Structure formats: C-alpha cells, structure tokens
Amino acid sequence: MDPFSHRKAQTHIRLTRADGFPLIHEPVQIDQVSHRFLFGCGAFDTVALMQTEDPQHRAFLQARMEKWLALFNYGTLPFYWGRYEPQEGHTALAPTMAAARWLRDRHVQVKGHPLCWHTACAPWLLQYSNEEILQRQLDRIRRDVGAYRDVIGLWDVINEVVIMPDFDRYDNAITRICRERGRIRLVRDVFEAARTADPHAVLLINDFNTSVSYEILLEGLLEAGVPISAIGIQSHQHQGYWGLEKLQSVLARFSRFGIPLHFTENTQISGTLMPPHIVDLNDWQVDSWPSTPEGEERQAREITEMYTALFAHPLVEAITTWDFNDGCWLKAPSGLVREDNTEKPAYHALHHLIHGAWETHAVRETDADGCLLVEGFQGDYCLKTAQENLSLTLGPDTPGTAELTLKH
C-alpha cells in the first residue's frame, strides 16, 4: 500500500490542437513545478536582505536564499512585537513587506510569526493598564494582518498559550492580560481580530507544550467557537530526536480534533546534544556550539525519518524547519547549511525527498483520441508538448477528466 496515496491526484487529459483535432500519439513531458504541501523554513534572512547596504553581505545572503529556494515553498517571517515595533508607532513594515513580496514573487507562501506572545513583547506596553494593553494588542493584530493580507495568508496568531499566564521569568504585558482574562477569552479575542482583518487567512495557535494541557486548552477553545484553522506543534529537539514512538503519539493525540496539523518549528541538532537536565532551552547559553561529522550524519537520518512520517500522515499540511543555517537560536548547529552556507548532509537528504522521491516527473504519450493520464503528487504541473507548454494543477478537487487546447 502506498503510504503517500493521499498526497496524490490524477486526471485524464484530452489534448487538442487549435484547429480542434486531437494531439494523437505524441509524447508529453510531465513536470511538477510546485507542491501543494507546505515544505517550509524560517525566512528571517530575507528581511536582512532587504535592509543591508553592504554589497558583500547582500551577496552572501542572496547565495543563502538561493539554496533556501531550491528546497522550500513556504517561509516564516518575524513579527515579534518588541522587535517589529520597538517604539510605539515605529514599525518594521517596509523591510518586512519587501521581504514578503520578494518571497511571493518567487512563488513562496508566507506566514507571519507571531501576533501575540508574552516573550519578545514590546516593553513600552507596560506603561498601560490591562484594558489598554488588550486594546493595543487587538489593534496591532488588525493593523498588521490587514496591511499584509495580499502577501501573507497564514499567521501564528498566538504563541505558547499553555505557559502564558504562568510565565514568571520577567514581567510582560501579555502575561498580565492573559492572567486577567484567562487563556480562552484572550485566544478568542485575538483570533476574532485576525479573522476580521482577513477572513480568508489560515490562523494557527502554536505551542511547544505537547502535553495533555495543550489538548485541554484546544478542547476549551473549540467549545468556545474559536476559529482555529490549524494546530501548530513545535518540535525543537535540542536535547535529542523525539523518535517515531513519541512522534506517532503526538500525531494520534492531536489528530482527534480533526483539524490540520502544522509542525511549525522543527529543529534537529548536528552536534553535541543539550544536557537533559535543562528545563527551559533558553537557559543553555554557550559561546559556541559546533557541528560535527557524526552529528551531521545523525541529523540527516533523523530528518529523513521524521519528515517521512509526517508526510505520510493525512492531517499534516505543513512542516517548517526553524533554522536554515547553523548558529541561529541558542547558536545551535540546527541548520541545513553551515554558517558559511555550505550544505550539510541533511540539506541533501531533504532535497532528495522533496524534489526527488516526492516530486513527479514523467513522459507519457497521448492515445488515438489525444488522451493521457496525468497522475502524481498534488501541486502545479507543466505539460510540455512539441508545440507549446501547458499548465495543470493536481489537487483534491481536480476533475477526473479535462480538456486542454493548444493555442498554436
């Protein structure tokens, strides 16, 4: 049995010439040019690319993003409030919008992360009352989702709600209002603001906590009618690979809601693992965290196994590798390329899956009626004939039969 049959579609195409006669017994090259599935990665470097004035740095970032584009069709951009709006009313709209448009021009779907989070929150919010903080939070969501609605179609609306009202590392405005309103009321508020600003957006709740606490929260939110489009699951594995047993357990527990699952922040390490006694990953502060040859081979194996299991699951719609290059969050060797942009084994392993095993390329010949069967992984296709190229999309709603006519 094909474990990826649910990722595929087919249709019988009849090809006709411009004069109405069928294209008989002619070869057609069938090439998939994009995936319906969202294979994603953090794309924060595109914002830096839009801002840098250093030609050498720009060339370096461009080279990195060319390798990024050779793998992915889905990118996450930063909207951490404290960084996006360090002073009230002064936002990073220009470079972030330019980055989003740069990605969309290259056929990349874009997600904003996050709209509401207690960490990396804007410190200037603390001068306001809880009522005023909430109003500014909702205004911020309506402003930003509305401003980007033509280029960003997915949002992590709220991040790490399970811990939000109990967060005690430092005072912040969002924990304050979450304690006062409660998790469900706050999540409902922010989702309603996002939905109002863009009725067509895909809206996620996102969390690293995969315990029963997240399940209980989701139950309450769905009972309250919160319009969650997808459940975001973080999978930062700095202390070691989850393994198939834990992965399948997480999938089974969160699949019961019948809502699409997005693995939003996946990291797998290619160096020494973080010690198991560390509870908050942010407490692991090191001067350097090198990648090793053995670690790189391990990382490639683990990514191959994990991505294969996720791609085989019918409710998983997206997987995002969090760090494209080493040395990002916690200086971890968690990238698919090293800090100098050289490719690690994990890069090639993932490329083999996305653009090899899971991508359709074939040559078929039309029959005596000009018909041929096109079947393969869901996405956009180019059908190349001797006369011209035609476009076709395979998806769950693709009709069983269709007719395409050549212009010449």
Long-range contacts (C-beta under 8 A, 24 or more apart in sequence): 3-312, 4-311, 4-312, 4-358, 4-377, 6-314, 7-37, 7-311, 7-358, 7-377, 7-378, 8-375, 8-376, 8-377, 8-378, 8-394, 9-375, 9-376, 9-378, 9-394, 9-395, 9-396, 9-398, 10-373, 10-374, 10-375, 10-376, 10-394, 10-398, 10-400, 11-373, 11-374, 11-375, 11-392, 11-394, 11-398, 11-399, 11-400, 11-401, 11-402, 12-371, 12-372, 12-373, 12-374, 12-400, 12-401, 12-402, 13-371, 13-372, 13-373, 13-374, 13-383, 13-392, 13-401, 13-402, 13-403, 13-404, 14-369, 14-370, 14-371, 14-401, 14-402, 14-403, 14-404, 15-366, 15-370, 15-371, 15-372, 15-383, 15-385, 15-390, 15-403, 15-404, 15-405, 15-406, 16-370, 16-403, 16-404, 16-405, 16-406, 17-387, 17-405, 17-406, 18-405, 18-406, 18-407, 18-408, 21-370, 22-366, 22-369, 22-370, 22-371, 23-366, 23-370, 23-385, 23-387, 23-406, 24-366, 24-367, 24-368, 24-369, 24-370, 25-365, 25-366, 25-367, 25-368, 26-365, 26-366, 26-385, 26-386, 27-363, 27-364, 27-365, 27-386, 28-363, 28-364, 28-365, 28-366, 28-372, 28-383, 28-384, 28-385, 29-362, 29-363, 29-382, 29-383, 29-384, 30-360, 30-361, 30-362, 30-363, 30-364, 30-374, 30-376, 30-381, 30-382, 30-383, 30-384, 31-360, 31-361, 31-381, 31-382, 31-384, 32-359, 32-360, 32-361, 32-376, 32-377, 32-379, 32-380, 32-381, 33-379, 33-380, 33-381, 33-382, 34-73, 34-107, 34-379, 34-380, 35-73, 35-354, 35-358, 35-359, 35-377, 35-378, 35-379, 36-377, 36-378, 36-379, 36-394, 36-395, 37-311, 37-317, 37-318, 37-377, 37-378, 37-379, 38-73, 38-74, 38-109, 38-262, 38-317, 38-318, 38-319, 38-320, 39-71, 39-72, 39-73, 39-74, 39-318, 39-319, 39-354, 40-72, 40-73, 40-74, 40-75, 40-76, 40-109, 40-111, 40-318, 40-319, 40-320, 40-321, 41-68, 41-71, 41-72, 41-74, 41-75, 41-76, 41-320, 41-321, 41-322, 41-324, 41-336, 42-75, 42-76, 42-320, 42-321, 42-322, 42-323, 42-324, 42-328, 43-68, 43-75, 43-76, 43-77, 43-99, 43-103, 43-108, 43-110, 43-324, 44-76, 44-77, 44-78, 45-324, 45-325, 46-75, 46-77, 46-99, 46-102, 46-103, 47-77, 47-78, 47-92, 47-95, 47-96, 47-99, 49-99, 49-102, 50-94, 50-95, 50-98, 50-99, 50-102, 51-95, 60-341, 63-341, 64-324, 64-325, 64-337, 64-341, 67-337, 67-341, 67-343, 67-347, 68-324, 69-106, 69-108, 70-351, 70-355, 71-336, 71-347, 71-350, 71-351, 71-354, 71-355, 72-108, 72-321, 73-107, 73-108, 73-109, 74-108, 74-109, 74-110, 74-111, 74-318, 74-320, 75-103, 75-108, 75-109, 75-110, 75-111, 76-110, 76-111, 76-112, 76-113, 76-264, 76-320, 77-103, 77-110, 77-111, 77-112, 77-113, 77-152, 78-113, 79-112, 79-113, 79-114, 79-115, 79-144, 80-114, 80-117, 80-119, 80-120, 81-117, 81-120, 81-121, 81-122, 81-125, 81-140, 82-120, 82-121, 82-122, 82-123, 83-120, 84-144, 85-122, 85-140, 86-122, 87-124, 88-122, 88-124, 93-147, 97-147, 97-148, 97-151, 100-148, 100-151, 100-152, 101-151, 104-151, 109-153, 109-154, 110-151, 110-152, 110-153, 110-154, 111-152, 111-153, 111-154, 111-155, 111-156, 111-204, 111-320, 112-144, 112-145, 112-148, 112-152, 112-154, 112-155, 112-156, 113-155, 113-156, 113-159, 113-206, 113-264, 114-155, 114-156, 114-157, 114-158, 114-159, 114-206, 115-140, 115-141, 115-144, 115-145, 115-155, 115-156, 115-157, 115-158, 115-190, 115-194, 116-141, 116-157, 116-158, 116-159, 116-174, 116-186, 116-190, 117-158, 117-159, 117-160, 117-174, 118-160, 118-164, 118-167, 118-172, 118-174, 118-175, 118-178, 119-159, 119-160, 119-167, 119-172, 121-172, 121-173, 121-174, 122-173, 123-172, 125-172, 125-173, 125-174, 126-171, 126-172, 126-173, 128-173, 130-176, 130-177, 130-180, 133-173, 133-174, 133-176, 133-177, 134-177, 134-181, 134-186, 134-189, 137-173, 137-174, 137-177, 137-189, 137-190, 138-189, 138-190, 138-193, 141-190, 141-193, 141-194, 141-197, 142-193, 142-194, 142-196, 142-197, 143-197, 144-197, 145-193, 145-194, 145-197, 145-198, 145-201, 146-197, 146-198, 149-197, 149-198, 149-200, 149-201, 152-201, 153-198, 153-200, 153-201, 153-202, 154-201, 154-202, 154-203, 154-204, 155-194, 155-201, 155-202, 155-203, 155-204, 156-204, 156-205, 156-206, 156-232, 156-264, 157-187, 157-190, 157-191, 157-194, 157-203, 157-204, 157-205, 158-186, 158-187, 158-190, 158-191, 158-205, 158-206, 159-206, 159-207, 160-206, 160-207, 160-208, 160-209, 161-186, 161-187, 161-205, 161-207, 161-217, 162-207, 162-209, 162-211, 162-213, 162-214, 162-217, 163-209, 169-280, 183-217, 183-220, 184-217, 184-220, 184-221, 184-224, 184-226, 187-221, 187-226, 188-221, 188-224, 188-225, 188-226, 191-226, 191-227, 191-228, 192-227, 195-227, 201-229, 202-229, 202-230, 203-227, 203-228, 203-229, 203-230, 204-228, 204-229, 204-230, 204-231, 204-232, 204-262, 204-264, 205-231, 205-232, 206-232, 206-233, 206-234, 206-264, 206-265, 207-232, 207-233, 207-234, 208-234, 208-236, 208-265, 210-250, 210-253, 210-254, 212-253, 214-254, 215-253, 215-254, 218-254, 218-257, 222-257, 228-259, 229-259, 229-260, 230-259, 230-260, 230-261, 230-262, 230-317, 230-318, 231-257, 231-259, 231-260, 231-261, 231-262, 232-262, 232-264, 233-261, 233-262, 233-263, 233-264, 234-263, 234-264, 234-265, 234-266, 235-263, 235-265, 235-266, 235-267, 235-306, 236-265, 236-266, 236-267, 236-281, 236-322, 237-266, 237-267, 237-268, 237-269, 237-302, 238-267, 238-269, 238-273, 238-274, 238-281, 238-284, 238-330, 238-332, 238-334, 239-273, 239-274, 239-275, 239-276, 239-278, 239-281, 240-269, 240-273, 240-276, 241-268, 241-298, 241-302, 241-306, 242-306, 244-305, 244-309, 247-306, 247-309, 247-310, 248-309, 251-309, 251-310, 251-313, 251-315, 251-316, 255-313, 255-315, 258-315, 259-315, 260-315, 260-316, 260-317, 261-313, 261-315, 261-316, 261-317, 262-316, 262-317, 262-318, 262-319, 262-320, 263-310, 263-316, 263-318, 263-319, 263-320, 264-318, 264-320, 265-320, 265-322, 266-306, 266-319, 266-320, 266-321, 266-322, 267-321, 267-322, 267-323, 267-329, 267-332, 267-334, 268-299, 268-302, 268-303, 268-306, 268-334, 268-346, 269-295, 269-299, 269-332, 269-333, 269-334, 270-295, 270-296, 270-298, 270-299, 270-326, 270-333, 270-334, 270-344, 270-346, 271-295, 271-332, 271-333, 281-330, 282-330, 284-330, 285-330, 286-330, 286-331, 287-331, 288-331, 289-327, 289-330, 289-331, 289-332, 289-333, 290-333, 291-326, 291-333, 291-338, 291-344, 292-333, 295-333, 296-344, 296-345, 296-346, 297-345, 299-344, 299-345, 299-346, 300-344, 300-345, 300-346, 300-348, 300-349, 301-349, 303-346, 303-349, 303-350, 304-349, 304-350, 304-353, 307-350, 307-353, 308-353, 311-353, 311-358, 321-350
